[in-house]
Amino acid sequence: MAQEVKVAATKETQSFGHVESIPLAHRRMSNWDLFATWIGANANNGTWYIGGVIAACGFLTASTTLIIVGLVSYALLAVASYMGYQTGVPAMALTRASFGLRGSFIPSLINVVQFIGWAAVNTFIAATSISYIFGELFGWPLYGKPGGTFGLIVGILIMSALHLLSISLGERSVRLIERIGIVLVVVFVLWESVVVFRTVSFHEILTWQPPHNLRMSSGVAADTLAAFNLAWVTAASDFSRFTAKKSAATTASFLGANLGLFWFAFIGLFATIGTAVSLNHFDPNNSDPSTVAAKLGLGIIALLVIVLTSTTANAVNLMSAGSALTNMTHRLSLNVSLWLVTIAATLVTFIPVYLASFLDVFETFLDGIGMFLGPEIAIFLVDYFFLKGKHYRLAELTKVRGVYWYTHGINWIAVASWLLGVAAYWGLKQVPAIATTTGATFIAMAITAAIYGCGMRFTKAQPVTAK
């Protein structure tokens, strides 16, 4: 049974912070809780926007790529979630076993950055909805029009206040928000579906093709979706550690994440193509749900639901970023870390307001995430399931010169494998036959897994243990 892992500092051993493992008896999240958590994590503005972005492939290519990448990505989420169920330990603390106690700062930093980024993405879209609401109620200029930036800024500040409120209760807050939000999400998606198919027929959506100069290849779509989906894999243990049921950690998480993805990405795909057909104009910059909802005339209620779904998704984003920050800065409590990452996400949200278009910032962000994230995931999954036989010595996760100390706290085989994986991703993106068909993400992950597995076995890399 998992238990709290604390190693007191003595003359013989030094403690590298502490890692809390949730005992089975103290775990309260049910199958429904994990199912709803992962539906809510994907039933949000960012997923809708992803669906709108890949509309540039055309419906058939976009939908096929969406399904394949979703199933593969969330199979990885299920096995990563099993790690949290088995150990009761948060995700980034588990990477200490593969990267080393100090080496785990690399995946932790990636997680802090990516989840702050995702929180900013959802906040920006929701703030756009708020600016439209203010336009309806008070006649304020809409975002994108002269003077419209003020309403967007007010929206960002309102969303940030809501996020601070939502994370104030920690894991209990996530459960509460998901249980309330899931009901409203169901109603909203059904309503959106009816409106879209009243506007255009399914045949028109199926046969629509984007302008040649705006067309996206299946490989680019695959890498875009992989970067979006794999972000959750690195957070899986942060939530599965709160369940005592294996089926909740694996099956419920897999089904919930895919349902949320397919549900909202498809509605984003339908809505974006439907809007392009009805207006006889396609602009990927207008794929966000706030703009589409406004163009479809869905009104203030729909915009308010968009605001709610942003809060729902960001409860998960901010919890994961805060957990990763805590792994890096042992003196900070989780609550303090949550406040810090929420404030940071607020500041990041202002980047597309002043520096570039939202779509440009979003695509740059996704490309960077895919490059760094995939190799990291390959390493910690291979380490746990193949090299360590699904067993970590939890007490060693905090011990200086212990089993997972490696060389001065860093497993250089893992770090080198990660860097080579990043290089492989970049190199594969330069090969047109790969970049435009399958994408580089999963191939780079396979290469990284092989390098790390072989490197650990052939060098027989062993941690430096205390005498």
N, C-alpha and C positions, 0 to 999 in steps of 0.2 A: 504494500500500500504506500502511496506517495505521502510524504510528510514534509514539514518545513525544513529546509536545508540551511543550517547556519553553522559556520565553523568559527569558533572563537579563536582569536589571535593568541598564540602562546610562543614560547621560545622555540618550540619545535616546528610550528606551522603558522603561517600568516594567512589571514582571511582576505580574499579579494571581494569585498562587499558581501552581500548575502543574496540568496535565491530562495524565493518562497514556492514550495510545492504544495498545492491544495490537496488535503487529504480527501479520499473518496467520500467519507462521511460528511464532509462539509460542502460537497458539490450539489448545486441546486438546479442547474440548467437541464431541462428535459429535452426530449426529441423535438417537441414543438418549438421550444425556445431557440435551439440551434437552427432549426429549419427556418423559423421566422427571422432570425438574425441574419442569415445569409440571403434570404429573399430580400430583406430590407437593405442589405449592403449593396445589392445590385439593382433593386427597383428604385432607381433614382435618376436624377438629371444627367449625371455623367454617362450612365448606360444608354439613356435615350440619345444623348449627343453622339456617342460612339456609333449607334445605329444610323444616325443621320450622316455622319462622316463617311462611313463605308457605303452609303447609298451611291457614292461616286463609282462603285463597281458595277452598278446595275443590280436588279433584285436577285437574280438567280445566283450570280457569283457571290454577292454579299451574304445571302442567306446560307448558302452551302458552307462558306468559310466560317461564318458565325457559329454554326452548329458544331463543326469539326473541332475548331479551336476551343470552344467552350467545353466540350466533353473531355478533351485531353487535359486542358488546364485544371479543371475542377476534379479530375481523377487525382492529379497531383495535390490539390487542396485536401482531398479526403485522406491521403496517406500522411500529409503533414499534420492534419488535424489529429490523426491517430497518435502522433508523437506527444501532443499535448494531453490527450486522454491518458496515455500510458504513464506519463511522468508527472503530470500536474504542474509543469514548469512552463513559463511564458516562452514565446518563440525565440526571441533574441538571446535569452539566457541559454537555450538549448544549443545555439551556434557556438557556445564556448567549447563544446566537446569536439567540434570539427575544426574551427578556426583558432582555438586557443582562447584563454581567458581575455587576453588583451587583443588578440586577433579578431574577436567577436565585435570589436568596435566598428569594423568595416561593414558587415551586414547591418549593424545597428544604425550606423550613419545613413546607409542607403534607405533603410526603413523610415527614419525620421524625415529625411528629405522627401521621399515619395509620398508618404501619407500626409505631410503638410501640403504637398502639391495637390493631391487629390481633394483634400479639404478645401483648398483654394479654388479648384475647378468647380466644385459643387456650390461653394459660396458665391462665386461670380455669376453662375447661371441663376441661382435663387435671387441674388441681388438685382439681376436684370428683370426678373418677374416683379420684384417689389417696385422697381422704377416704372413698370407698366401699370401697376396698381395705383401708384401715386398719380400717374398720368390720367387714369380713369377718374379717380376721386377728386383730385385737386387741379387737374389741367396742367401738371408739370410737363416740360418737354421730355419726350421719350429718349432713352439711351440710343445713341447713334444719330440723334438730331442735335442741332445747336442748343447748347444749354442743358443737354440731357445727362451730362456727367454727374451733376449734383444729385439727382435722384438715385443714380447707381451707387454713389459713395454713401448716401444715407442707407441704402439697402445693404451694403457691405457691413456697415456698423451694426445694423439691426440683426443681421444674421450672426455676426460674431457674438453679440449679446445672447442670442438664443443658444449658440453652441456652448458658451460658458455655463449657461444654465443646464443644458442637457448632460454635460460631463461632470457636473458637480457631485452627483451621487455614484459615479464610477460605474461598475458593472451592472448595478441595479438600474441605473438610468438607461443603459442600453436595452435591457429587457423591457422596461416600461415603454420606451419610445417605439420599439419594434412592435409590441403588441397593439398599441394604438394606431401606429402608422400603417400597419399592414392592411387594416380594414379600409382606410381611406384610399390607400394605393389601389386596392382592388376596384373600388368604385370609380376612381379616376381613369384607370386604364380601360375599363369597359366603356365608359363615356367617350373617351378619346377614340376608341375603336369605332364606335357607332358614327361619330362625326366624320372621321376619315372616310369610311366606306359609303357614307351618304354623299360625300363630295366627289369621289372618284371610284371607279369599279376596280375590282381586283385584277381584271384583265389589263386595264390601263397601267396599273402598277407593275404587273409582271412583264409587260412588253416595253416599258419605258427604258430608254438608254440615255446616259449622261452625255453632254457634249464631249467631243474627242479630247479637247484641250484640258478638260477637268477630270478625265477618267482615271480611276485608281486601279492598279493591278491587284490580283488576288494575293500576291506575295506581300505587298505593302499592307493590305487589309489584314492578313494573317499576323504580321508583326505588330500592327496597331492593336488588334484584339488580344494578342498574347501579352503585350505590355499591360493592358488594362486588366486582364484576368489574373495574371500571375502575381500581381500586387497583393491579392488576398491570400495567396499561398504562404507568404511570409508572416501573415498575421493569424493563421489558422489556430495555432496552439494557444494564443492569447484568449480564445473563447472556449475551445474544447477542453481546456484544463478545468473548467467549471462544471463539466458534466461527468456523471458516474456511469454513463451508458456508452458503450462502444458504438452502437448503431447511431446514436445522436452525433457523435464525433465524425463518423465516416459517412454513412448513408444519408442521414438528414442534412448534413452539410453539403454533400455533393448535389443532392436534389434541390435544396434550397437555392444554392448559388446559381445552378443552371436555370432553374425556373425564373429567378429574378433577372438573369442575363437575357434569356430568350424573350421573356415577356416585354421588358422595356426596350431592349435593342431593336426588336422587331417593330414595336410601335413607333420608335424613332425612325426606323427605316421606312415603314408605311407612311408616316406623317410627312417626312421630308420629300419622298417621291410624290406623295399625293399633293403636297403644296406646289412642287415643281410642275406637275401636270396641270393643276388648276390655274396656276399663274403663267404657265408656259415659259418658266424661267427657273433655272437651277443655280443656286449660289451656296456652296458648302459653308460659307461664313454664317449663313442663317439657319444652320441645322440645330441650334440649341432649342430646347423645349419651350423656353419663354417666347422666343420669336415665332416659332411654329404655332404655339397655342394662340398667340395674338393674331396671327394671320388667318387662322382657322376660326377666329371669333369665339373662342371658348369662354372668355369672360374672366371676372375676378376670382371666382371660386376655383377654377382650374389653376390660376396663378398661385393661389394660396396653397393648394395641394403640392405644387412644385416646391414651394418654400418648405413645406413640411417634410417632403421626401429628402430634401437636402439636409435637413436637421437629422433625419433618420440615418442617412448614409454617413454623415460626418461624425455621428456618435461612435461608429466603428473606426473610421479613419483616425480620429483624434485619440481614441483609446490605444490603438496600435502604435501611433507615433509616440505617445507618452510612455508606453511600456518599453519601447526601444531606447528612448532617452534615459529612462531609469537604469537600463543595463549599462549605459555609458557613464552615468554620473551617479554613483552609488549613494551619495549623500542626499539626493533629492527624493522625496516621497513621490508616489504615483500621482497624487492630487496636484502637487506643485508642477510636476512635469506636464500634466494635462493642461494646466493654465498656460504654461510657457509655449507649448506647441500650438495652442489655440490662438494666442497673440501673434505668434510667428506666421500662422496661416492667414490671419487677417492682413498682415503686412504684405505677404506674397500675393494676395488677391488683387492688390493695386497695380501689379506689374502690367497686365494687359490694358489697364485703364490709361496708362501714360506712355508705354514703350512700344507696343506692337498690337496687332489684332489678336483677339482671343484664339482664333484658329491657329495662327502661327505659333503662339506660345504653347498651345495644347499639343500640337504635333511635335514640336521640339522636345517638350517634356516627355512624351511617350517614347520617342526614339531613344532618349537617354536612359529611361527606366528599363526598356527592353534590353539594352546593351549590358547594363550592370546587374540586373535582377536575375535573369535566367541562369547565368553561371553560378551565382550564389545559391540558388535553390538546388541546382544539380549537386553541389558539394554537400550540403547538409542532409539531403535525402540519401545519397549514396553512403555517407558516413554512418547514419543511424541504421539503415535497413540492411546494408551489405557488409560494411566493415566492422560495425560494432554489434551486429546481430540483434538489433532492436533492444539493446540494453545499455543504458548510461548509468554510471556510478554517480548518483546525484550529489552526494556529499563532496565529491571531487570538483564540482562545478564552481566552487568558491575557493579552492585551496591553492595557494601559491606553492610552486614546486610540487604540485600534485600530479595526478594522472593526465589532466588536460592542460598542463602548463607548457608542454612542448619545449620550445627554445625561447626563454625569456618571455613566456606568455603567449607566443605566437607560433602557430603551425604554418611554417613557411611553404610546405607542400600545398596546403589549401590556398594560401595567398597567391602562390605562383600559378596554380591551376585556375584560379579566378581571373587573374590577369590574362592568361592565355585564352580563357573563354571569352573575355571581353574583346580581345584581339581577333578571335575567330569570328565573333558576331560582326565586327566591323569589316573584316575581310570578305565574309560571305555576302554582305550587303553590296559589295563592289562587283559581284558576279551576277550579271543580268539573268542568267538562267535560273538562279536560285532566288534572287531578290524579287523577281516579278511573278514567281509561281508559288513555291512553298513558303517563302520567307526564311529569314535567317535564325529566328529565335530557338526553335526546337532542335535544329541541327547543331547550333552552338552549345546548347545544353547537353546534348549527347556527347559532343567532343569533350566538354569540360568534365563530364562524369567519367569518361574513359581515362582522361589524363589524371584526374585525382585518384581514381581507384588503382590505376597502375602505379602511380607515383607512391602511394602509401604502401602498396604491397611489395614493390620491387626495392624500394629504399628501406623497407621495414622501419619506417619512421616511428619512433617511440617517444613519448613525452619524457621530460627530465623529471624524475621523481625525487622527493626528499629522502635523504638518508636517515 
